[in-house]
Amino acid sequence: MNRLKDKYALITGGTSGIGLETARQFLAEGATVAITGRNTAALHAVQTELGGGVLLLKSDASNVIDQSQLAAKLTQNWPRLDIVYINAGDVTHQPIDEWDESSFDRVLSTNLKGPFFLLQSLLPLLANPASVILCGSASVHIGLPQSSVYAASKAGLLSLARTLSGEWAERGIRVNGLSPGPTQTPALQKLGLSGCEQEKLTEKIRQLVPIKRMGTPAELAHAAVFLASDESSFVVGTELRVDGGVTSL
């Protein structure tokens, strides 16, 4: 406990799943937390669950203007920023022949362009030392069918973990990737499948994992706490894969 005491932490896409669980654990470890989301009702639900001490900020991760406005709001409310967890993402998967320019741009803007300009806007607020965590994906490493655009966007984000670490090393800012494997989150419920179809898909996903189960948001959040804390002070410009062995076995 208290591994994040007196630290200010921003989590993008923190209204459900991995982001929400990470917010819970950051709070339990003593951090002051801000969460972003696009949906006002979802933000209000988080406030009800986590209490009034969490700073809730409506922001669309794909909108560059929203990113500069988000940085400005944080600057107005906080003296510095110690932790950034870029968790918001668009997980659209579909065959390559079904993509059009608009949907391609939406995924790239949410998963790469928006995060890039958010980090640019946050730079004056980042403390020395600070930890930046970029949510990657096991899909980058395994050539999963129908993940072409999603995996490409996450590959770009993981590249930023290395290049920005090199660029910001003298500022004391560590940037690392955190890549989930198949994880049981509400995202599966947004595919419009019936209960039977969803269970079949879930079982198919389980079989991709060497240990034959999906991960949990809590397991990813534990890893995020480690990367956010001073315990990982010698972990720089790398990728932590929390994937049940998908990319290595």
DRENDO-1510 file (C-alpha; in Angstrom, 1 decimal, always signed):
<recs>
REC; n; res; u; v; w
REC; 1; MET; +0.0; +0.0; +0.0 .
REC; 2; ASN; +1.0; +3.6; -0.5 .
REC; 3; ARG; +3.3; +2.9; -3.4 .
REC; 4; LEU; +1.8; +5.8; -5.2 .
REC; 5; LYS; +1.4; +8.2; -2.3 .
REC; 6; ASP; +1.5; +11.9; -3.2 .
REC; 7; LYS; +1.5; +11.1; -6.9 .
REC; 8; TYR; -0.8; +12.6; -9.4 .
REC; 9; ALA; -2.0; +10.1; -12.0 .
REC; 10; LEU; -4.0; +10.5; -15.3 .
REC; 11; ILE; -5.7; +7.5; -16.8 .
REC; 12; THR; -7.3; +7.9; -20.2 .
REC; 13; GLY; -10.3; +5.7; -21.0 .
REC; 14; GLY; -10.9; +5.0; -17.3 .
REC; 15; THR; -14.6; +4.4; -17.2 .
REC; 16; SER; -14.6; +0.6; -17.5 .
REC; 17; GLY; -12.5; -2.5; -17.8 .
REC; 18; ILE; -8.7; -2.2; -17.3 .
REC; 19; GLY; -8.8; +1.6; -17.0 .
REC; 20; LEU; -11.4; +1.6; -14.2 .
REC; 21; GLU; -9.7; -1.2; -12.3 .
REC; 22; THR; -6.4; +0.6; -12.6 .
REC; 23; ALA; -8.0; +3.7; -11.1 .
REC; 24; ARG; -9.2; +1.7; -8.2 .
REC; 25; GLN; -5.7; +0.3; -7.5 .
REC; 26; PHE; -4.0; +3.6; -8.0 .
REC; 27; LEU; -6.4; +5.1; -5.5 .
REC; 28; ALA; -5.7; +2.3; -3.1 .
REC; 29; GLU; -2.0; +2.9; -3.4 .
REC; 30; GLY; -2.4; +6.6; -2.4 .
REC; 31; ALA; -2.5; +8.4; -5.8 .
REC; 32; THR; -4.6; +11.4; -6.7 .
REC; 33; VAL; -6.4; +10.2; -9.9 .
REC; 34; ALA; -8.0; +11.8; -12.9 .
REC; 35; ILE; -10.0; +9.8; -15.4 .
REC; 36; THR; -11.1; +10.6; -19.0 .
REC; 37; GLY; -14.0; +9.2; -21.0 .
REC; 38; ARG; -16.2; +10.2; -23.9 .
REC; 39; ASN; -19.5; +9.3; -22.2 .
REC; 40; THR; -20.9; +11.7; -19.6 .
REC; 41; ALA; -23.2; +9.0; -18.1 .
REC; 42; ALA; -20.2; +6.6; -17.7 .
REC; 43; LEU; -18.2; +9.4; -16.0 .
REC; 44; HIS; -21.0; +10.0; -13.6 .
REC; 45; ALA; -21.2; +6.3; -12.8 .
REC; 46; VAL; -17.5; +6.2; -12.0 .
REC; 47; GLN; -17.9; +9.2; -9.7 .
REC; 48; THR; -20.6; +7.3; -7.8 .
REC; 49; GLU; -18.4; +4.3; -7.5 .
REC; 50; LEU; -15.1; +5.9; -6.7 .
REC; 51; GLY; -16.2; +9.0; -4.9 .
REC; 52; GLY; -15.8; +12.7; -5.4 .
REC; 53; GLY; -12.0; +12.7; -4.9 .
REC; 54; VAL; -11.5; +11.5; -8.5 .
REC; 55; LEU; -11.1; +14.2; -11.2 .
REC; 56; LEU; -13.4; +13.3; -14.1 .
REC; 57; LEU; -12.7; +14.9; -17.5 .
REC; 58; LYS; -14.7; +14.4; -20.6 .
REC; 59; SER; -12.4; +13.9; -23.5 .
REC; 60; ASP; -12.4; +12.2; -26.9 .
REC; 61; ALA; -9.0; +10.4; -27.3 .
REC; 62; SER; -9.2; +10.8; -31.1 .
REC; 63; ASN; -9.7; +14.6; -31.1 .
REC; 64; VAL; -6.4; +16.6; -31.1 .
REC; 65; ILE; -8.1; +19.7; -29.8 .
REC; 66; ASP; -9.5; +17.7; -26.8 .
REC; 67; GLN; -6.0; +16.7; -25.9 .
REC; 68; SER; -4.7; +20.2; -25.5 .
REC; 69; GLN; -7.8; +21.2; -23.6 .
REC; 70; LEU; -7.3; +18.1; -21.3 .
REC; 71; ALA; -3.8; +19.2; -20.6 .
REC; 72; ALA; -5.0; +22.7; -19.8 .
REC; 73; LYS; -7.6; +21.4; -17.4 .
REC; 74; LEU; -5.0; +19.3; -15.5 .
REC; 75; THR; -2.7; +22.3; -15.3 .
REC; 76; GLN; -5.5; +24.4; -13.7 .
REC; 77; ASN; -6.2; +21.7; -11.1 .
REC; 78; TRP; -2.8; +20.0; -10.3 .
REC; 79; PRO; +0.7; +21.3; -9.6 .
REC; 80; ARG; +2.3; +18.5; -11.6 .
REC; 81; LEU; +1.7; +15.1; -13.2 .
REC; 82; ASP; +3.6; +12.1; -12.0 .
REC; 83; ILE; +1.9; +9.3; -13.9 .
REC; 84; VAL; +0.2; +9.0; -17.3 .
REC; 85; TYR; -1.5; +5.8; -18.4 .
REC; 86; ILE; -2.7; +6.0; -22.0 .
REC; 87; ASN; -5.4; +3.4; -21.9 .
REC; 88; ALA; -8.2; +4.7; -24.1 .
REC; 89; GLY; -8.4; +2.8; -27.4 .
REC; 90; ASP; -10.4; +1.7; -30.4 .
REC; 91; VAL; -10.4; -2.1; -30.6 .
REC; 92; THR; -12.1; -2.5; -34.0 .
REC; 93; HIS; -11.3; -5.7; -35.8 .
REC; 94; GLN; -12.5; -6.6; -39.3 .
REC; 95; PRO; -11.2; -8.1; -42.6 .
REC; 96; ILE; -9.1; -5.8; -44.6 .
REC; 97; ASP; -11.6; -5.5; -47.4 .
REC; 98; GLU; -14.2; -4.0; -45.1 .
REC; 99; TRP; -12.0; -1.0; -44.0 .
REC; 100; ASP; -12.6; +2.4; -45.4 .
REC; 101; GLU; -10.6; +5.6; -44.9 .
REC; 102; SER; -12.9; +7.0; -42.3 .
REC; 103; SER; -12.8; +3.9; -40.0 .
REC; 104; PHE; -9.0; +3.6; -40.6 .
REC; 105; ASP; -8.5; +7.2; -39.6 .
REC; 106; ARG; -10.7; +6.8; -36.5 .
REC; 107; VAL; -8.6; +3.9; -35.1 .
REC; 108; LEU; -5.3; +5.6; -35.9 .
REC; 109; SER; -6.5; +8.8; -34.4 .
REC; 110; THR; -7.7; +7.2; -31.2 .
REC; 111; ASN; -4.8; +4.8; -30.7 .
REC; 112; LEU; -1.8; +6.8; -31.9 .
REC; 113; LYS; -2.4; +10.4; -33.1 .
REC; 114; GLY; -4.5; +11.5; -30.1 .
REC; 115; PRO; -2.0; +9.9; -27.6 .
REC; 116; PHE; +0.9; +11.5; -29.4 .
REC; 117; PHE; -0.5; +15.0; -29.1 .
REC; 118; LEU; -1.8; +14.5; -25.6 .
REC; 119; LEU; +1.8; +13.6; -24.5 .
REC; 120; GLN; +3.1; +16.7; -26.3 .
REC; 121; SER; +0.6; +18.9; -24.5 .
REC; 122; LEU; +1.3; +17.3; -21.1 .
REC; 123; LEU; +5.1; +17.6; -21.3 .
REC; 124; PRO; +5.3; +20.9; -19.4 .
REC; 125; LEU; +3.3; +19.4; -16.6 .
REC; 126; LEU; +5.2; +16.1; -16.3 .
REC; 127; ALA; +7.3; +15.9; -13.1 .
REC; 128; ASN; +10.9; +14.8; -12.8 .
REC; 129; PRO; +10.7; +11.8; -12.2 .
REC; 130; ALA; +7.5; +10.7; -14.0 .
REC; 131; SER; +6.2; +7.5; -15.5 .
REC; 132; VAL; +4.3; +7.2; -18.7 .
REC; 133; ILE; +2.5; +3.9; -19.6 .
REC; 134; LEU; +1.3; +3.3; -23.1 .
REC; 135; CYS; -1.2; +0.5; -23.6 .
REC; 136; GLY; +0.0; -1.8; -26.4 .
REC; 137; SER; -1.4; -5.2; -27.4 .
REC; 138; ALA; -0.3; -8.7; -27.8 .
REC; 139; SER; -1.8; -8.5; -31.3 .
REC; 140; VAL; +1.3; -6.5; -32.4 .
REC; 141; HIS; +3.4; -9.7; -32.1 .
REC; 142; ILE; +1.2; -12.6; -33.4 .
REC; 143; GLY; -0.4; -11.6; -36.7 .
REC; 144; LEU; -4.0; -12.1; -35.5 .
REC; 145; PRO; -6.4; -12.2; -38.4 .
REC; 146; GLN; -8.6; -9.0; -38.8 .
REC; 147; SER; -6.4; -7.0; -36.4 .
REC; 148; SER; -4.5; -5.3; -39.2 .
REC; 149; VAL; -5.3; -1.6; -38.4 .
REC; 150; TYR; -5.6; -2.1; -34.7 .
REC; 151; ALA; -2.3; -3.9; -34.4 .
REC; 152; ALA; -0.5; -1.3; -36.6 .
REC; 153; SER; -1.8; +1.5; -34.4 .
REC; 154; LYS; -0.6; -0.3; -31.3 .
REC; 155; ALA; +2.8; -1.0; -32.9 .
REC; 156; GLY; +3.2; +2.7; -33.5 .
REC; 157; LEU; +2.3; +3.4; -29.8 .
REC; 158; LEU; +4.8; +0.9; -28.6 .
REC; 159; SER; +7.5; +2.5; -30.8 .
REC; 160; LEU; +6.8; +5.8; -29.0 .
REC; 161; ALA; +7.6; +4.1; -25.7 .
REC; 162; ARG; +11.2; +3.6; -27.0 .
REC; 163; THR; +11.7; +6.9; -28.9 .
REC; 164; LEU; +10.2; +9.1; -26.2 .
REC; 165; SER; +12.1; +7.4; -23.5 .
REC; 166; GLY; +15.3; +8.3; -25.4 .
REC; 167; GLU; +14.1; +11.9; -26.0 .
REC; 168; TRP; +12.9; +12.5; -22.5 .
REC; 169; ALA; +15.6; +10.5; -20.5 .
REC; 170; GLU; +17.3; +13.7; -19.3 .
REC; 171; ARG; +13.9; +15.0; -18.1 .
REC; 172; GLY; +13.6; +12.0; -15.8 .
REC; 173; ILE; +10.5; +10.7; -17.7 .
REC; 174; ARG; +10.3; +7.0; -18.2 .
REC; 175; VAL; +8.0; +5.7; -21.0 .
REC; 176; ASN; +7.0; +2.0; -21.2 .
REC; 177; GLY; +4.5; -0.1; -23.0 .
REC; 178; LEU; +2.0; -2.4; -21.2 .
REC; 179; SER; +0.6; -4.9; -23.6 .
REC; 180; PRO; -2.5; -7.0; -22.6 .
REC; 181; GLY; -3.2; -10.4; -24.1 .
REC; 182; PRO; -6.9; -11.5; -24.3 .
REC; 183; THR; -8.6; -9.9; -21.3 .
REC; 184; GLN; -12.1; -10.3; -20.0 .
REC; 185; THR; -13.5; -6.8; -20.2 .
REC; 186; PRO; -16.9; -5.2; -21.2 .
REC; 187; ALA; -15.5; -4.6; -24.7 .
REC; 188; LEU; -16.6; -8.1; -25.6 .
REC; 189; GLN; -20.2; -7.1; -24.8 .
REC; 190; LYS; -20.0; -4.3; -27.4 .
REC; 191; LEU; -19.8; -6.7; -30.4 .
REC; 192; GLY; -23.5; -7.1; -30.6 .
REC; 193; LEU; -23.4; -10.9; -30.2 .
REC; 194; SER; -26.0; -13.1; -28.6 .
REC; 195; GLY; -25.2; -14.8; -25.3 .
REC; 196; CYS; -24.4; -18.1; -27.1 .
REC; 197; GLU; -22.3; -16.4; -29.8 .
REC; 198; GLN; -20.4; -14.4; -27.2 .
REC; 199; GLU; -19.6; -17.5; -25.2 .
REC; 200; LYS; -18.3; -19.3; -28.3 .
REC; 201; LEU; -16.1; -16.4; -29.1 .
REC; 202; THR; -14.8; -16.2; -25.5 .
REC; 203; GLU; -14.0; -19.9; -25.6 .
REC; 204; LYS; -12.2; -19.5; -29.0 .
REC; 205; ILE; -10.1; -16.7; -27.5 .
REC; 206; ARG; -9.3; -18.8; -24.4 .
REC; 207; GLN; -7.9; -21.5; -26.7 .
REC; 208; LEU; -5.4; -18.9; -28.1 .
REC; 209; VAL; -3.9; -18.5; -24.6 .
REC; 210; PRO; -1.3; -21.2; -23.6 .
REC; 211; ILE; -2.7; -21.2; -20.0 .
REC; 212; LYS; -6.3; -21.6; -21.4 .
REC; 213; ARG; -7.9; -18.6; -19.7 .
REC; 214; MET; -8.3; -14.9; -20.3 .
REC; 215; GLY; -6.7; -12.3; -18.2 .
REC; 216; THR; -8.5; -10.1; -15.8 .
REC; 217; PRO; -8.5; -6.3; -15.5 .
REC; 218; ALA; -7.0; -6.7; -12.0 .
REC; 219; GLU; -4.0; -8.5; -13.4 .
REC; 220; LEU; -3.3; -5.7; -15.9 .
REC; 221; ALA; -3.8; -3.1; -13.2 .
REC; 222; HIS; -1.3; -4.8; -10.9 .
REC; 223; ALA; +1.3; -4.4; -13.7 .
REC; 224; ALA; +0.3; -0.8; -14.2 .
REC; 225; VAL; +0.9; -0.1; -10.5 .
REC; 226; PHE; +4.3; -1.5; -10.8 .
REC; 227; LEU; +5.2; +0.6; -13.9 .
REC; 228; ALA; +3.8; +3.7; -12.3 .
REC; 229; SER; +5.7; +3.2; -9.0 .
REC; 230; ASP; +9.3; +3.8; -8.1 .
REC; 231; GLU; +9.7; +0.1; -8.0 .
REC; 232; SER; +10.2; +0.2; -11.8 .
REC; 233; SER; +12.6; +3.1; -11.7 .
REC; 234; PHE; +15.1; +1.1; -13.8 .
REC; 235; VAL; +12.5; +0.0; -16.4 .
REC; 236; VAL; +12.7; +2.4; -19.4 .
REC; 237; GLY; +11.6; +2.2; -23.0 .
REC; 238; THR; +10.5; -1.4; -22.8 .
REC; 239; GLU; +7.3; -3.4; -23.1 .
REC; 240; LEU; +5.7; -5.5; -20.4 .
REC; 241; ARG; +3.5; -8.2; -21.8 .
REC; 242; VAL; +0.8; -9.4; -19.6 .
REC; 243; ASP; -0.7; -12.0; -22.0 .
REC; 244; GLY; -0.8; -15.5; -20.5 .
REC; 245; GLY; +2.1; -16.5; -22.7 .
REC; 246; VAL; +0.4; -15.7; -26.0 .
REC; 247; THR; +3.4; -13.9; -27.5 .
REC; 248; SER; +6.1; -16.2; -26.1 .
REC; 249; LEU; +4.9; -19.8; -25.9 .
</recs>
